[in-house]
């Protein structure tokens, strides 16, 4: 079943998301990625991703996301003040 990952990044913006995204493969080329959505308000960046499996997400983070953080001048791992919600989808519909 699909794996959902929600990250809340305090102090980051959609521009930060775009800067990091420019340093890794485009979404259509990321193996196992089913969907992503990102947006920010005045305090936080919110990123929701849906994966074929947790293993796909873990591989993307290790091979592409964390190196993209580093290439963007951020720490090479999870940014500080980041909160996560993760779960397996019990039901899934994709149009």
Secondary structure in CASP SS format (residue, H / E / C, confidence):
PFRMAT SS
TARGET T0000
AUTHOR 0000-0000-0000
METHOD secondary structure of the structure
MODEL  1
X C 1.00
X C 1.00
X E 1.00
X E 1.00
X E 1.00
X E 1.00
X E 1.00
X E 1.00
X E 1.00
X E 1.00
X C 1.00
X C 1.00
X C 1.00
X H 1.00
X H 1.00
X H 1.00
X H 1.00
X H 1.00
X H 1.00
X H 1.00
X H 1.00
X C 1.00
X C 1.00
X C 1.00
X C 1.00
X C 1.00
X H 1.00
X H 1.00
X H 1.00
X C 1.00
X C 1.00
X C 1.00
X E 1.00
X E 1.00
X E 1.00
X E 1.00
X E 1.00
X E 1.00
X E 1.00
X E 1.00
X C 1.00
X C 1.00
X C 1.00
X E 1.00
X E 1.00
X E 1.00
X E 1.00
X E 1.00
X E 1.00
X E 1.00
X E 1.00
X C 1.00
X C 1.00
X H 1.00
X H 1.00
X H 1.00
X H 1.00
X H 1.00
X H 1.00
X H 1.00
X H 1.00
X H 1.00
X H 1.00
X H 1.00
X H 1.00
X H 1.00
X H 1.00
X H 1.00
X H 1.00
X H 1.00
X H 1.00
X C 1.00
X C 1.00
X C 1.00
X C 1.00
X C 1.00
X C 1.00
X C 1.00
X C 1.00
X C 1.00
X C 1.00
X E 1.00
X E 1.00
X E 1.00
X E 1.00
X E 1.00
X E 1.00
X E 1.00
X C 1.00
X C 1.00
X C 1.00
X C 1.00
X C 1.00
X C 1.00
X C 1.00
END
